[in-house]
């Protein structure tokens, strides 16, 4: 495992990945975070690509962070939360920029938490934080293995506060989750992680 200075990204990046029940969970995690958080945020929620998504606009009203929909080539910037658009997969590139891929009609889930987390792991290393929130299915299992392999940190929402425990339960089942947290405790844990890695 390489040390943090060997990775391209020089600041913490927090990836919030979720599926069913994610809007409330994302809102409650992002709401307490300050506008000057010295970390970039990536938000990935499984979305129906055939329906117009209002996720970015809703979250922008619920947090002091700047929130925008990710665009191919966007630069990751501390204090900014980028939301993965429906029908796209998001990759983190070695230049600390966003790469978006069109999704196909078949799995993986859209957008894929596994693809996001795997590329975040190899660009951010120990500064990466994956937070697996409520959701159905097992997306993120492979991604958190990559995060852990590169020295990053993984949190999962607990069963009691999850609307659907599929994704968090699958994450916990890997044995690689560093903390299982109630929804109300996740924002504070994110801030503590960021403070240790700036």
C-alpha positions as CSV (number, residue, x, y, z in Angstrom):
1,X,0.0,0.0,0.0
2,X,1.4,3.4,-1.0
3,X,1.5,6.3,1.4
4,X,-1.0,9.2,0.9
5,X,1.5,11.6,-0.8
6,X,2.0,9.1,-3.6
7,X,-1.6,9.4,-4.7
8,X,-2.7,12.2,-7.2
9,X,-5.4,13.7,-5.0
10,X,-4.0,15.9,-2.3
11,X,-7.2,16.4,-0.3
12,X,-9.8,14.2,1.2
13,X,-12.7,13.0,-1.0
14,X,-15.9,11.6,0.5
15,X,-18.1,9.4,-1.7
16,X,-21.7,9.0,-0.5
17,X,-23.3,6.0,-2.3
18,X,-26.9,4.9,-1.9
19,X,-30.0,3.6,-3.6
20,X,-33.6,3.2,-2.3
21,X,-34.3,5.6,0.5
22,X,-31.3,7.7,-0.4
23,X,-32.8,11.2,-0.7
24,X,-33.6,11.5,3.0
25,X,-30.3,9.9,4.0
26,X,-28.2,12.1,1.7
27,X,-30.1,15.2,3.0
28,X,-29.4,14.4,6.6
29,X,-25.8,13.7,6.0
30,X,-25.1,16.8,3.9
31,X,-27.2,19.3,5.9
32,X,-24.7,19.7,8.8
33,X,-21.6,19.9,6.7
34,X,-20.1,23.4,6.5
35,X,-19.5,25.4,3.3
36,X,-15.8,25.4,3.9
37,X,-15.4,21.7,4.3
38,X,-11.8,20.9,3.1
39,X,-12.9,17.9,1.2
40,X,-14.7,17.2,-2.1
41,X,-17.9,15.2,-2.0
42,X,-19.2,12.8,-4.6
43,X,-22.9,11.7,-4.5
44,X,-24.0,8.5,-6.2
45,X,-27.6,7.3,-6.0
46,X,-29.1,4.6,-8.2
47,X,-31.6,6.5,-10.5
48,X,-34.0,5.5,-13.2
49,X,-32.3,6.8,-16.4
50,X,-35.7,7.2,-18.1
51,X,-36.9,9.7,-15.5
52,X,-35.9,13.3,-14.9
53,X,-33.9,13.6,-11.7
54,X,-34.3,16.5,-9.3
55,X,-31.7,15.1,-6.9
56,X,-29.1,17.8,-7.4
57,X,-31.6,20.7,-7.0
58,X,-33.1,19.2,-3.9
59,X,-29.8,18.6,-2.2
60,X,-28.6,22.1,-3.1
61,X,-31.3,23.5,-1.0
62,X,-30.5,21.3,2.0
63,X,-26.8,22.0,2.6
64,X,-24.3,24.9,2.8
65,X,-22.0,23.1,0.4
66,X,-22.0,24.0,-3.3
67,X,-23.9,21.3,-5.1
68,X,-23.8,20.6,-8.8
69,X,-24.4,17.8,-11.3
70,X,-21.1,16.3,-12.3
71,X,-20.0,17.1,-15.9
72,X,-17.4,15.2,-17.8
73,X,-14.0,16.9,-17.1
74,X,-15.1,18.6,-13.9
75,X,-12.3,19.2,-11.4
76,X,-12.8,17.9,-7.9
77,X,-12.8,20.9,-5.5
78,X,-13.0,21.0,-1.7
79,X,-16.4,22.3,-0.5
80,X,-18.2,21.2,-3.6
81,X,-20.6,18.2,-3.8
82,X,-20.9,16.7,-7.3
83,X,-23.9,14.5,-8.0
84,X,-23.6,11.7,-10.6
85,X,-26.2,12.1,-13.3
86,X,-28.7,9.4,-14.1
87,X,-27.6,7.0,-16.9
88,X,-23.9,7.8,-16.4
89,X,-21.1,6.1,-14.5
90,X,-18.6,8.4,-12.8
91,X,-14.8,7.7,-12.7
92,X,-12.2,9.7,-10.8
93,X,-9.2,10.3,-13.0
94,X,-5.6,10.7,-12.0
95,X,-5.8,14.4,-12.9
96,X,-8.4,14.9,-10.0
97,X,-11.1,15.3,-12.6
98,X,-14.4,13.6,-13.4
99,X,-14.9,11.1,-16.2
100,X,-18.4,10.2,-17.1
101,X,-19.4,7.1,-19.1
102,X,-22.7,6.3,-20.7
103,X,-24.4,3.3,-19.1
104,X,-25.8,0.3,-20.9
105,X,-29.2,-1.3,-20.5
106,X,-27.8,-4.1,-18.3
107,X,-26.1,-4.1,-14.9
108,X,-24.0,-2.8,-13.2
109,X,-26.4,-0.6,-11.3
110,X,-26.7,2.9,-12.6
111,X,-24.7,4.9,-11.6
112,X,-22.3,2.2,-10.3
113,X,-20.9,2.7,-6.8
114,X,-18.3,0.0,-7.5
115,X,-16.8,1.9,-10.5
116,X,-16.8,5.2,-8.6
117,X,-15.2,3.8,-5.5
118,X,-12.6,1.7,-7.3
119,X,-11.3,4.7,-9.2
120,X,-11.5,6.9,-6.1
121,X,-9.4,4.3,-4.2
122,X,-6.5,4.4,-6.7
123,X,-6.4,8.2,-7.0
124,X,-7.0,9.2,-3.4
125,X,-5.6,6.3,-1.3
126,X,-5.8,6.9,2.5
127,X,-7.6,10.2,2.0
128,X,-10.6,8.5,0.5
129,X,-13.8,7.9,2.5
130,X,-16.6,5.7,1.2
131,X,-20.0,6.0,3.0
132,X,-22.5,3.3,2.1
133,X,-26.0,4.5,2.9
134,X,-29.5,2.9,2.7
135,X,-30.2,0.9,-0.5
136,X,-31.2,-2.3,-2.0
137,X,-28.8,-4.8,-3.6
138,X,-25.0,-5.2,-3.1
139,X,-23.5,-2.4,-5.2
140,X,-20.3,-1.0,-3.5
141,X,-19.0,-4.3,-2.2
142,X,-16.2,-4.5,-4.8
143,X,-15.6,-0.7,-4.5
144,X,-15.0,-0.8,-0.8
145,X,-12.6,-3.6,-1.2
146,X,-10.6,-1.3,-3.4
147,X,-10.9,1.6,-0.9
148,X,-9.6,-0.7,1.9
149,X,-6.8,-2.1,-0.3
150,X,-5.5,1.5,-0.9
151,X,-5.7,2.5,2.7
152,X,-9.0,4.4,2.7
153,X,-11.8,4.4,5.1
154,X,-15.3,2.9,4.9
155,X,-18.4,3.8,6.9
156,X,-21.8,2.1,6.6
157,X,-25.3,3.2,7.8
158,X,-26.7,0.9,10.5
159,X,-29.7,-1.3,10.1
160,X,-31.9,0.6,12.5
161,X,-31.8,3.9,10.6
162,X,-31.6,2.4,7.0
163,X,-34.8,2.4,5.0
164,X,-33.3,-0.6,3.1
165,X,-30.3,-2.5,4.5
166,X,-29.2,-4.3,1.4
167,X,-26.2,-2.1,0.4
168,X,-25.0,-1.3,4.0
169,X,-25.5,-4.9,5.0
170,X,-23.5,-6.1,2.0
171,X,-20.7,-3.6,2.8
172,X,-20.6,-4.7,6.4
173,X,-20.4,-8.4,5.2
174,X,-17.1,-7.7,3.6
175,X,-15.5,-7.2,7.1
176,X,-13.8,-4.0,5.8
177,X,-16.2,-1.4,7.2
178,X,-14.4,0.8,9.8
179,X,-17.6,2.1,11.5
180,X,-21.3,1.2,11.4
181,X,-23.1,4.4,12.3
182,X,-26.7,5.6,12.8
183,X,-27.7,8.2,10.2
184,X,-27.5,11.1,12.7
185,X,-23.8,10.2,13.5
186,X,-22.5,10.1,9.9
187,X,-21.9,13.8,9.3
188,X,-19.8,14.2,12.5
189,X,-17.8,11.1,11.6
190,X,-17.2,12.6,8.1
191,X,-15.9,15.8,9.6
192,X,-13.5,13.9,11.9
193,X,-12.2,11.9,9.0
194,X,-11.6,15.0,7.0
195,X,-9.9,16.8,9.8
196,X,-7.4,13.9,10.1
197,X,-6.6,13.9,6.4
198,X,-6.2,17.5,5.4
